[in-house]
Amino acid sequence: MYAYSLEEVATTQTIWMLFVLGATLLLGLFSVEAFFTLSFVGLLAVTQLYHPTGESPGWWRWLRLLTGVCFLVFGYVVYRQVLSVI
């Protein structure tokens, strides 16, 4: 079974983030919160697409830790948005 490398995952995420940056700038919708949120959605998609079968490589634990930290930041972004509405 083929095991994806960290370079493939990082390249896919980088391409997604560049696409998000270009699209939001082109549409005039860029904000740090929007960029982070869309990049985080991309990270979640990438982790699902490249999820290893069988034994996980060592770098996978760091990617899961990064995803957890991003969940915390995302929660803070949502919290700020809710406070701005209230």
C-alpha positions in Angstrom: 0.0 0.0 0.0 1.3 3.5 -0.9 2.1 5.8 2.0 1.8 9.5 1.3 4.8 11.7 2.4 4.7 14.8 4.4 5.9 16.7 1.3 2.8 15.6 -0.7 0.5 16.7 2.1 2.3 20.1 2.6 2.3 20.7 -1.2 -1.4 20.1 -1.4 -2.1 22.3 1.5 0.1 25.1 0.1 -1.6 25.0 -3.2 -5.0 25.2 -1.5 -3.9 28.1 0.6 -2.6 30.0 -2.5 -5.8 29.3 -4.3 -7.8 30.6 -1.3 -5.6 33.7 -1.1 -6.0 34.5 -4.8 -9.7 33.9 -4.8 -10.4 36.0 -1.8 -8.2 38.8 -3.1 -9.7 38.6 -6.5 -13.2 38.8 -5.2 -12.4 41.5 -2.7 -13.4 39.4 0.2 -10.1 38.9 2.0 -9.9 39.0 5.7 -7.6 37.2 8.1 -10.6 35.3 9.6 -11.9 34.2 6.2 -8.5 33.2 5.0 -7.9 31.1 8.2 -11.3 29.5 8.0 -11.0 28.5 4.4 -7.4 27.3 4.9 -8.6 25.3 7.9 -11.4 23.7 5.8 -8.7 22.8 3.3 -6.5 21.3 6.0 -9.4 19.1 7.2 -10.0 17.9 3.6 -6.3 17.2 3.1 -6.1 15.2 6.3 -9.1 13.1 5.2 -7.7 12.6 1.7 -4.2 11.6 2.8 -5.2 9.7 6.0 -2.8 6.8 6.2 -4.1 3.3 6.2 -2.4 0.9 8.6 0.4 2.2 10.7 0.7 6.0 10.9 4.0 7.7 10.0 5.7 9.8 12.7 4.8 13.1 11.1 1.1 12.3 11.2 0.9 12.9 14.9 2.3 16.4 14.4 -0.3 17.1 11.7 -3.1 15.9 14.1 -1.7 18.2 16.8 -1.7 21.1 14.3 -5.3 20.3 13.4 -6.2 20.4 17.1 -4.6 23.8 17.6 -6.4 25.1 14.5 -9.7 23.8 16.0 -9.0 26.0 19.0 -8.2 29.0 16.9 -11.4 28.4 14.8 -13.4 28.2 18.0 -12.0 31.6 19.0 -12.9 33.1 15.5 -16.4 31.8 15.9 -16.6 33.2 19.4 -15.6 36.6 18.2 -18.1 36.5 15.3 -20.9 35.6 17.7 -20.0 38.4 20.1 -20.0 40.9 17.2 -23.6 39.8 16.3 -24.8 40.0 19.9 
